[in-house]
Amino acid sequence: MARYDHLPVYKVSYELLLLVFQITKYFSREFKYTIGQELKKEAIEMMTNIYRAK
């Protein structure tokens, strides 16, 4: 049985997660703690859902 971390969708979504964390680092203060946090939360939730689906 394949592991979840070998799935192409998992690898691409992990790269997206890293990109979101890198990009939100440069947001202004007013967006970093509103939109930035929401983006991070959604990206982490996406990774969790992929893990659970497998």
DSSP file (Angstrom, degrees, kcal/mol; ACC not computed):
  #  RESIDUE AA STRUCTURE BP1 BP2  ACC     N-H-->O    O-->H-N    N-H-->O    O-->H-N    TCO  KAPPA ALPHA  PHI   PSI    X-CA   Y-CA   Z-CA
    1    1 A M              0   0    0      0, 0.0     2,-0.1     0, 0.0     0, 0.0   0.000 360.0 360.0 360.0 134.7    0.0    0.0    0.0
    2    2 A A        -     0   0    0      1,-0.1     2,-0.2     2,-0.0     5,-0.0  -0.393 360.0-123.8 -72.0 145.1    1.3    3.4   -1.0
    3    3 A R    >   -     0   0    0      1,-0.1     3,-1.5    -2,-0.1     4,-0.4  -0.581  19.4-118.9 -86.1 154.1    2.1    5.9    1.7
    4    4 A Y  G >  S+     0   0    0      1,-0.3     3,-1.2    -2,-0.2     6,-0.2   0.825 110.7  60.7 -63.0 -32.1    0.5    9.3    1.6
    5    5 A D  G 3  S+     0   0    0      1,-0.3    -1,-0.3     5,-0.1    46,-0.0   0.531  98.9  58.2 -78.4  -2.5    3.8   11.1    1.3
    6    6 A H  G <  S+     0   0    0     -3,-1.5    -1,-0.3     4,-0.0    -2,-0.2   0.495  81.6 107.3 -96.7  -6.7    4.6    9.4   -2.0
    7    7 A L  S <> S-     0   0    0     -3,-1.2     4,-2.1    -4,-0.4     3,-0.2  -0.506  71.1-136.0 -73.3 137.0    1.4   10.7   -3.6
    8    8 A P  H  > S+     0   0    0      0, 0.0     4,-2.5     0, 0.0     5,-0.2   0.884 105.6  54.7 -59.3 -38.4    1.9   13.4   -6.3
    9    9 A V  H  > S+     0   0    0      1,-0.2     4,-2.1     2,-0.2     5,-0.2   0.867 108.2  49.7 -65.2 -34.1   -1.0   15.4   -4.9
   10   10 A Y  H  > S+     0   0    0     -3,-0.2     4,-2.2    -6,-0.2    -1,-0.2   0.917 110.4  49.6 -68.4 -43.3    0.6   15.4   -1.5
   11   11 A K  H  X S+     0   0    0     -4,-2.1     4,-2.0     2,-0.2    -2,-0.2   0.920 113.3  45.7 -62.9 -44.0    4.0   16.5   -2.8
   12   12 A V  H  X S+     0   0    0     -4,-2.5     4,-2.1     1,-0.2    -1,-0.2   0.903 113.2  49.3 -67.1 -40.8    2.5   19.4   -4.8
   13   13 A S  H  X S+     0   0    0     -4,-2.1     4,-2.3    -5,-0.2    -1,-0.2   0.841 109.0  53.4 -69.1 -31.0    0.3   20.5   -1.9
   14   14 A Y  H  X S+     0   0    0     -4,-2.2     4,-2.3     2,-0.2    -1,-0.2   0.903 108.2  49.9 -67.6 -40.3    3.3   20.4    0.4
   15   15 A E  H  X S+     0   0    0     -4,-2.0     4,-2.2     1,-0.2    -2,-0.2   0.893 110.5  50.8 -62.9 -38.7    5.2   22.6   -2.0
   16   16 A L  H  X S+     0   0    0     -4,-2.1     4,-2.6     2,-0.2    -2,-0.2   0.908 108.0  52.8 -63.6 -42.1    2.2   24.9   -1.9
   17   17 A L  H  X S+     0   0    0     -4,-2.3     4,-2.1     1,-0.2    -2,-0.2   0.924 110.1  47.5 -59.4 -45.9    2.2   24.9    1.9
   18   18 A L  H  X S+     0   0    0     -4,-2.3     4,-2.1     1,-0.2    -1,-0.2   0.896 111.8  50.9 -63.0 -39.7    5.9   25.9    1.9
   19   19 A L  H  X S+     0   0    0     -4,-2.2     4,-2.8     2,-0.2     5,-0.2   0.900 107.9  52.3 -64.6 -41.4    5.2   28.7   -0.6
   20   20 A V  H  X S+     0   0    0     -4,-2.6     4,-2.6     1,-0.2    -1,-0.2   0.918 110.3  48.5 -60.7 -43.6    2.3   30.1    1.4
   21   21 A F  H  X S+     0   0    0     -4,-2.1     4,-0.7     1,-0.2    -1,-0.2   0.882 113.5  47.3 -65.5 -37.3    4.5   30.2    4.5
   22   22 A Q  H  < S+     0   0    0     -4,-2.1     4,-0.4     2,-0.2     3,-0.3   0.913 115.3  44.6 -69.4 -42.1    7.3   32.0    2.5
   23   23 A I  H >< S+     0   0    0     -4,-2.8     3,-1.7     1,-0.2    -2,-0.2   0.911 108.4  54.9 -71.4 -42.5    5.0   34.5    0.9
   24   24 A T  H >< S+     0   0    0     -4,-2.6     3,-1.2     1,-0.3    -1,-0.2   0.713  92.9  73.5 -67.3 -17.3    3.0   35.4    4.0
   25   25 A K  T 3< S+     0   0    0     -4,-0.7    -1,-0.3    -3,-0.3    -2,-0.2   0.802  98.7  47.1 -62.3 -27.7    6.2   36.3    5.7
   26   26 A Y  T <  S+     0   0    0     -3,-1.7    -1,-0.2    -4,-0.4    -2,-0.2   0.340  85.7 116.0 -99.4   6.0    6.4   39.4    3.6
   27   27 A F  S <  S-     0   0    0     -3,-1.2     2,-0.0    -4,-0.2    -3,-0.0  -0.373  74.9-102.2 -68.0 152.8    2.8   40.5    4.1
   28   28 A S    >>  -     0   0    0      1,-0.1     4,-2.7    -2,-0.1     3,-0.9  -0.325  38.9-100.8 -69.1 163.6    2.2   43.8    5.9
   29   29 A R  H 3> S+     0   0    0      1,-0.3     4,-1.3     2,-0.2     5,-0.1   0.874 120.2  54.8 -57.0 -42.1    1.2   43.6    9.5
   30   30 A E  H 34 S+     0   0    0      1,-0.2    -1,-0.3     2,-0.2     5,-0.2   0.807 118.3  34.5 -66.9 -27.6   -2.5   44.2    8.9
   31   31 A F  H X4>S+     0   0    0     -3,-0.9     5,-3.0     3,-0.2     3,-0.8   0.731 106.2  68.9 -95.4 -25.7   -2.7   41.3    6.4
   32   32 A K  I 3<>S+     0   0    0     -4,-2.7     5,-0.5     1,-0.2    -2,-0.2   0.872 106.2  39.8 -61.4 -37.2   -0.2   39.0    8.0
   33   33 A Y  I 3<5S+     0   0    0     -4,-1.3    -1,-0.2    -5,-0.2    -2,-0.1   0.410 127.7  30.2 -97.5   2.5   -2.5   38.3   10.9
   34   34 A T  I <>5S+     0   0    0     -3,-0.8     4,-1.7    -5,-0.1    -3,-0.2   0.605 133.2  18.2-117.8 -74.8   -5.7   38.2    9.0
   35   35 A I  I  >5S+     0   0    0     -4,-0.4     4,-2.6    -5,-0.2     5,-0.2   0.900 126.1  54.7 -67.9 -40.6   -5.4   36.9    5.5
   36   36 A G  I  ><S+     0   0    0     -5,-3.0     4,-2.3     1,-0.2    -1,-0.2   0.923 109.2  46.2 -60.3 -46.6   -2.0   35.3    6.1
   37   37 A Q  H  ><S+     0   0    0     -5,-0.5     4,-2.5    -6,-0.3    -1,-0.2   0.884 112.4  51.3 -64.3 -38.2   -3.2   33.3    9.1
   38   38 A E  H  X S+     0   0    0     -4,-1.7     4,-2.5     2,-0.2    -2,-0.2   0.912 109.6  49.6 -66.5 -41.8   -6.2   32.1    7.1
   39   39 A L  H  X S+     0   0    0     -4,-2.6     4,-2.3     2,-0.2    -2,-0.2   0.921 112.6  47.6 -61.6 -44.0   -4.1   31.0    4.1
   40   40 A K  H  X S+     0   0    0     -4,-2.3     4,-2.4     2,-0.2     5,-0.2   0.920 111.8  50.0 -63.0 -44.2   -1.8   29.1    6.4
   41   41 A K  H  X S+     0   0    0     -4,-2.5     4,-2.2     1,-0.2    -2,-0.2   0.915 112.1  47.2 -62.0 -44.0   -4.7   27.4    8.2
   42   42 A E  H  X S+     0   0    0     -4,-2.5     4,-2.1     2,-0.2    -1,-0.2   0.882 111.5  50.8 -66.6 -38.7   -6.4   26.4    4.9
   43   43 A A  H  X S+     0   0    0     -4,-2.3     4,-1.9     2,-0.2    -2,-0.2   0.905 112.0  46.7 -66.3 -41.1   -3.1   25.0    3.5
   44   44 A I  H  X S+     0   0    0     -4,-2.4     4,-2.2     1,-0.2    -2,-0.2   0.895 111.3  52.0 -66.9 -39.0   -2.5   23.0    6.7
   45   45 A E  H  X S+     0   0    0     -4,-2.2     4,-2.4    -5,-0.2    -2,-0.2   0.877 106.7  54.0 -64.4 -37.3   -6.1   21.7    6.6
   46   46 A M  H  X S+     0   0    0     -4,-2.1     4,-2.0     2,-0.2    -1,-0.2   0.922 109.0  48.1 -61.9 -43.9   -5.6   20.7    3.0
   47   47 A M  H  X S+     0   0    0     -4,-1.9     4,-2.2     1,-0.2    -2,-0.2   0.899 111.1  51.0 -63.5 -40.3   -2.6   18.6    3.9
   48   48 A T  H  X S+     0   0    0     -4,-2.2     4,-2.5     1,-0.2    -1,-0.2   0.898 108.7  51.1 -64.3 -41.0   -4.5   17.0    6.8
   49   49 A N  H  X S+     0   0    0     -4,-2.4     4,-2.3     2,-0.2    -1,-0.2   0.879 109.0  50.7 -65.7 -37.9   -7.4   16.1    4.5
   50   50 A I  H  X S+     0   0    0     -4,-2.0     4,-1.6     2,-0.2    -1,-0.2   0.927 111.3  49.2 -63.7 -44.0   -5.0   14.4    2.0
   51   51 A Y  H  < S+     0   0    0     -4,-2.2    -2,-0.2     1,-0.2    -1,-0.2   0.918 113.1  46.3 -60.8 -44.4   -3.5   12.5    4.9
   52   52 A R  H  < S+     0   0    0     -4,-2.5    -1,-0.2     1,-0.2    -2,-0.2   0.854 108.6  55.8 -68.7 -34.7   -6.9   11.4    6.2
   53   53 A A  H  <        0   0    0     -4,-2.3    -1,-0.2     1,-0.3    -2,-0.2   0.833 360.0 360.0 -68.4 -31.3   -8.2   10.4    2.7
   54   54 A K     <        0   0    0     -4,-1.6    -1,-0.3    -5,-0.2    -2,-0.2   0.484 360.0 360.0 -80.9 360.0   -5.3    8.1    2.1
